[in-house]
Amino acid sequence: MNTPSPGWLAEFSPLSTLPPDERAILTGASASVALPADATVFEPHQACGAFLLVRQGRIRVYQLDRDGNEIVLYRLGPGSICILTTMALLAADRYSAFATTETAVEAVALTDTAFETLMARSGRFRSFVFTAHAERMADLMRVIRNVAFESIESRLAARLLALAADRRALSITHQQLAAEIGSAREVISRHLKTFERRGWVSLARGRIEVRDAASLRRTAGPGDA
Amino acid sequence: MNTPSPGWLAEFSPLSTLPPDERAILTGASASVALPADATVFEPHQACGAFLLVRQGRIRVYQLDRDGNEIVLYRLGPGSICILTTMALLAADRYSAFATTETAVEAVALTDTAFETLMARSGRFRSFVFTAHAERMADLMRVIRNVAFESIESRLAARLLALAADRRALSITHQQLAAEIGSAREVISRHLKTFERRGWVSLARGRIEVRDAASLRRTAGPGDA
């Protein structure tokens, strides 16, 4: 069990303002965790007692259906906490979420006991944990709105823009894009071909180039994919 | 502010085993709440400080898209707690859920202060609250799986069977059924007509009669709608 490098608390702003005695509990019971890319953080029916605080890198949380189709629920980046590890202990049988590192991840793991102590003792720690829960529920509600109410075309356009951000070319397969928006690979390939025909994107193996962001933006509409 | 009738704690089994001092906090800070059917319990951007424990009746929690299409997220019955009322305070702007009573509802409202006191003081109360959070997250994940991965036909068949339970005739409009499974009314009407043609249901205004449950069950498949 390695002690995290000093100053890690400053990366979690709600925690850095805790009084010294509560910060001492946090730092005294935390271990540094380093995970490579594509490592399993969480699987259904797998009990994991530690409470994870992400310092660097990105974790993808997703579900699989019985045919192995994936849908992305949310991502955790620096400053986030992974609530599934603690929640799963409570509603174990009903969970079907997986979590995998998308990049190398550095995290801090807090022991169960310290988590319980801080929940009992610190109103600010409780509010930090509850805020994370509320944000994850809001994430799930956003996924539901998108999947239930937005057309595949508008979700795909919104997703391409979000993933591209300020780059023009994306390294992503049609299968991965399907997971991002909860659809099937064939459906995504068909829509991408339509987008290409309209001159909005160029397609190559494992690569998509955005050529007309303005048209994609109009198609994406005011949604929040 | 009315005091709830004695013995209400026994209806929430995890709470009835709290030690006397913690039970005294609960009973001392709780008020009886009676709501008629179709009353608003919760709306986006509406701050509601109380923590609600449902004793009788049923609350429907749902989202609306910008065209007013509804999708049901989950229902709360006797013994449940409504976590949205507390969660919304934390992630206020990002929530888009509504809650409405489906029947007359009797509930107990706990003050914010008592909620905070018990969260600080009682490990069992915390576990009761976290379990409710975990169950609601599991509910949202189930909705996502259903909407993303199951065909409308299999979701509709599963929903008809679940709503009918041991009755044969359902009083429900196509619009309401659409909300149950996150689809549009026209889509539902088209599928219901197909079901009727196959002899699985009979349709009348505001009413659906199940005539071939076995075929509906085969269509519903092993999913968990």
Interface residues (C-beta under 8 A of the other chain):
Chain A: Q63 D65 R66 D67 N69 I71 L73 T86 M87 A88 L90 A91 R94 Y95 S96 A97 E116 M119 A120 R121 G123 R126 S127 F130 T131 H133 A134 E135 R136 M137 A138 L140 M141 R142 V143 I144 R145 V147 A148 F149 G182 S183 P222
Chain B: Q63 D65 R66 D67 N69 I71 L73 T86 M87 A88 L90 A91 R94 Y95 S96 A97 E116 M119 A120 R121 G123 R126 S127 F130 T131 H133 A134 E135 R136 M137 A138 L140 M141 R142 V143 I144 R145 V147 A148 F149 G182 S183 P222
